Amino acid sequence: MAIKGRCVTSDGKRVMTTEELKKWLKKFDVDNRDGRISKKELREAIRATGARFARFKSRLGVRSADANGNGFVDEDELDNLVEFAQKHLGVKIVNF
């Protein structure tokens, strides 16, 4: 379940819209489709990209995106996770 972005930039970043990234991340909400992304689910998403240090990045991602401190990235916190993906997961967000 790799990220299917429009293209890859010269520096290796995958180009996609915010909505495409959110839709892709939601595919990893496998526990019960509760609308929240756990550390484990984010780790699987990061592994699917082929990125290294998935366990570390997933902990960092949830910690940086989880505004209410419940240990999950909820639907309303996905924008925070998009920011994290741009900084740490090699994603470039574009608006079309």
Backbone as CSV, one residue per row, in Angstrom:
resi,resn,N_x,N_y,N_z,CA_x,CA_y,CA_z,C_x,C_y,C_z
1,MET,0.838,-1.167,0.000,0.000,0.000,0.000,0.890,1.239,0.000
2,ALA,1.606,1.428,-1.058,2.524,2.556,-1.146,1.762,3.843,-1.429
3,ILE,2.426,4.948,-1.133,1.838,6.245,-1.449,1.844,6.393,-2.959
4,LYS,0.694,6.685,-3.506,0.591,6.894,-4.945,0.408,8.379,-5.197
5,GLY,1.502,9.096,-5.222,1.441,10.524,-5.466,1.528,10.814,-6.950
6,ARG,1.336,12.050,-7.299,1.385,12.441,-8.695,2.773,12.233,-9.284
7,CYS,3.797,12.593,-8.522,5.159,12.447,-9.015,6.116,12.550,-7.834
8,VAL,7.371,12.434,-8.157,8.418,12.563,-7.151,9.327,13.697,-7.592
9,THR,9.638,14.592,-6.661,10.496,15.725,-6.980,11.941,15.271,-7.112
10,SER,12.801,16.151,-7.570,14.212,15.803,-7.759,14.899,15.445,-6.450
11,ASP,14.366,15.944,-5.328,14.961,15.596,-4.037,14.288,14.378,-3.405
12,GLY,13.440,13.674,-4.164,12.857,12.426,-3.701,11.554,12.542,-2.939
13,LYS,10.986,13.736,-2.841,9.735,13.902,-2.110,8.548,13.553,-3.000
14,ARG,7.580,12.871,-2.413,6.363,12.525,-3.135,5.412,13.711,-3.104
15,VAL,4.878,14.052,-4.252,3.996,15.203,-4.386,2.546,14.720,-4.340
16,MET,1.761,15.334,-3.463,0.344,15.001,-3.352,-0.398,16.124,-2.663
17,THR,-1.710,16.060,-2.730,-2.520,17.056,-2.044,-2.736,16.605,-0.602
18,THR,-3.198,17.527,0.215,-3.511,17.196,1.610,-4.562,16.105,1.676
19,GLU,-5.584,16.211,0.836,-6.660,15.216,0.864,-6.163,13.842,0.446
20,GLU,-5.261,13.771,-0.524,-4.701,12.477,-0.941,-3.913,11.845,0.194
21,LEU,-3.131,12.644,0.903,-2.357,12.109,2.017,-3.271,11.628,3.132
22,LYS,-4.288,12.406,3.465,-5.225,11.996,4.519,-5.938,10.702,4.141
23,LYS,-6.374,10.608,2.911,-7.061,9.402,2.443,-6.131,8.195,2.545
24,TRP,-4.873,8.372,2.148,-3.903,7.283,2.222,-3.660,6.872,3.672
25,LEU,-3.519,7.833,4.575,-3.284,7.520,5.983,-4.460,6.753,6.588
26,LYS,-5.672,7.112,6.199,-6.862,6.457,6.749,-6.935,4.982,6.361
27,LYS,-6.261,4.590,5.287,-6.237,3.176,4.899,-5.558,2.312,5.955
28,PHE,-4.749,2.921,6.790,-4.022,2.173,7.817,-4.774,2.111,9.137
29,ASP,-5.941,2.696,9.209,-6.782,2.628,10.405,-7.477,1.262,10.410
30,VAL,-6.705,0.234,10.736,-7.190,-1.135,10.575,-7.825,-1.729,11.823
31,ASP,-7.592,-1.159,13.000,-8.074,-1.790,14.219,-9.586,-1.934,14.246
32,ASN,-10.281,-0.886,13.992,-11.738,-0.995,13.877,-12.317,0.189,13.126
33,ARG,-11.470,0.804,12.303,-11.924,1.955,11.519,-12.571,3.008,12.408
34,ASP,-11.900,3.290,13.523,-12.442,4.234,14.503,-12.146,5.684,14.166
35,GLY,-11.459,5.922,13.047,-11.156,7.292,12.651,-9.934,7.866,13.324
36,ARG,-9.213,7.026,14.075,-8.001,7.485,14.765,-6.814,6.669,14.270
37,ILE,-5.658,7.314,14.204,-4.425,6.647,13.807,-3.585,6.434,15.068
38,SER,-3.276,5.178,15.342,-2.434,4.847,16.496,-0.966,4.859,16.079
39,LYS,-0.078,4.733,17.058,1.351,4.654,16.754,1.633,3.459,15.860
40,LYS,1.000,2.344,16.172,1.218,1.124,15.383,0.750,1.318,13.942
41,GLU,-0.407,1.936,13.773,-0.928,2.162,12.423,-0.046,3.134,11.650
42,LEU,0.431,4.174,12.320,1.334,5.110,11.662,2.651,4.427,11.313
43,ARG,3.120,3.557,12.186,4.354,2.809,11.911,4.198,1.978,10.638
44,GLU,3.058,1.315,10.475,2.810,0.518,9.270,2.754,1.408,8.027
45,ALA,2.164,2.582,8.154,2.115,3.520,7.023,3.524,3.959,6.639
46,ILE,4.344,4.260,7.627,5.716,4.692,7.360,6.516,3.559,6.732
47,ARG,6.334,2.352,7.237,7.024,1.194,6.648,6.624,0.993,5.194
48,ALA,5.363,1.249,4.875,4.878,1.068,3.508,5.566,2.007,2.525
49,THR,6.092,3.116,3.017,6.795,4.055,2.145,8.235,3.622,1.907
50,GLY,8.705,2.659,2.683,10.088,2.226,2.582,11.034,3.060,3.428
51,ALA,10.474,3.947,4.232,11.305,4.822,5.068,11.962,4.035,6.191
52,ARG,13.077,4.534,6.635,13.802,3.913,7.742,13.328,4.504,9.062
53,PHE,13.598,3.787,10.134,13.299,4.232,11.501,11.801,4.444,11.723
54,ALA,10.994,3.521,11.223,9.539,3.656,11.291,9.034,3.727,12.727
55,ARG,9.599,2.932,13.640,9.138,2.953,15.035,9.380,4.326,15.657
56,PHE,10.572,4.856,15.460,10.907,6.172,16.003,10.029,7.257,15.390
57,LYS,9.888,7.245,14.067,9.109,8.274,13.382,7.631,8.203,13.749
58,SER,7.121,7.002,13.983,5.706,6.891,14.353,5.465,7.458,15.748
59,ARG,6.374,7.201,16.684,6.233,7.796,18.020,6.308,9.315,17.935
60,LEU,7.281,9.806,17.192,7.449,11.248,17.025,6.237,11.856,16.322
61,GLY,5.714,11.165,15.318,4.563,11.665,14.573,3.323,11.787,15.432
62,VAL,3.035,10.750,16.214,1.851,10.806,17.083,2.055,11.867,18.149
63,ARG,3.235,11.927,18.720,3.501,12.925,19.756,3.340,14.347,19.221
64,SER,3.788,14.584,17.995,3.701,15.946,17.458,2.302,16.288,16.942
65,ALA,1.522,15.296,16.532,0.194,15.566,15.965,-0.932,15.480,16.985
66,ASP,-0.709,14.784,18.092,-1.755,14.511,19.080,-1.967,15.707,20.000
67,ALA,-2.850,16.594,19.593,-3.083,17.835,20.344,-3.784,17.608,21.677
68,ASN,-4.655,16.613,21.763,-5.410,16.411,23.003,-4.759,15.402,23.953
69,GLY,-3.640,14.807,23.554,-2.880,13.934,24.440,-3.481,12.568,24.706
70,ASN,-4.363,12.080,23.821,-4.977,10.771,24.057,-4.176,9.609,23.473
71,GLY,-3.041,9.898,22.837,-2.194,8.835,22.297,-2.550,8.412,20.891
72,PHE,-3.492,9.099,20.263,-3.917,8.809,18.900,-3.974,10.105,18.106
73,VAL,-3.929,9.966,16.786,-4.167,11.111,15.912,-5.615,11.002,15.462
74,ASP,-6.451,11.877,15.999,-7.876,11.877,15.679,-8.111,12.596,14.360
75,GLU,-9.328,12.474,13.869,-9.712,13.096,12.594,-9.367,14.581,12.559
76,ASP,-9.654,15.297,13.624,-9.400,16.740,13.639,-7.925,17.093,13.855
77,GLU,-7.079,16.096,14.084,-5.645,16.317,14.257,-4.840,15.893,13.031
78,LEU,-5.528,15.428,11.979,-4.821,14.963,10.790,-3.998,16.056,10.122
79,ASP,-4.438,17.303,10.217,-3.644,18.387,9.635,-2.277,18.478,10.304
80,ASN,-2.220,18.207,11.614,-0.937,18.186,12.322,-0.050,17.071,11.778
81,LEU,-0.669,15.933,11.468,0.096,14.803,10.933,0.575,15.099,9.511
82,VAL,-0.194,15.860,8.765,0.226,16.274,7.424,1.477,17.139,7.526
83,GLU,1.500,18.059,8.474,2.692,18.889,8.692,3.899,18.022,9.037
84,PHE,3.689,17.032,9.903,4.768,16.120,10.272,5.276,15.367,9.037
85,ALA,4.365,14.900,8.196,4.750,14.146,7.004,5.599,14.991,6.062
86,GLN,5.287,16.263,5.962,6.084,17.147,5.114,7.503,17.309,5.651
87,LYS,7.628,17.385,6.957,8.934,17.615,7.562,9.778,16.348,7.669
88,HIS,9.122,15.195,7.925,9.885,14.003,8.301,9.673,12.773,7.421
89,LEU,8.697,12.807,6.524,8.394,11.596,5.755,8.572,11.770,4.250
90,GLY,9.169,12.864,3.828,9.445,13.038,2.410,8.218,13.261,1.548
91,VAL,7.276,14.053,2.043,6.064,14.364,1.316,6.030,15.864,1.050
92,LYS,5.681,16.236,-0.168,5.492,17.644,-0.508,4.013,17.837,-0.830
93,ILE,3.364,18.711,-0.082,1.940,18.970,-0.255,1.767,20.121,-1.250
94,VAL,0.920,19.888,-2.223,0.596,20.914,-3.209,-0.907,21.129,-3.210
95,ASN,-1.329,22.278,-3.633,-2.756,22.591,-3.744,-3.111,22.724,-5.211
96,PHE,-4.098,21.956,-5.628,-4.542,22.023,-7.025,-5.906,22.627,-7.094
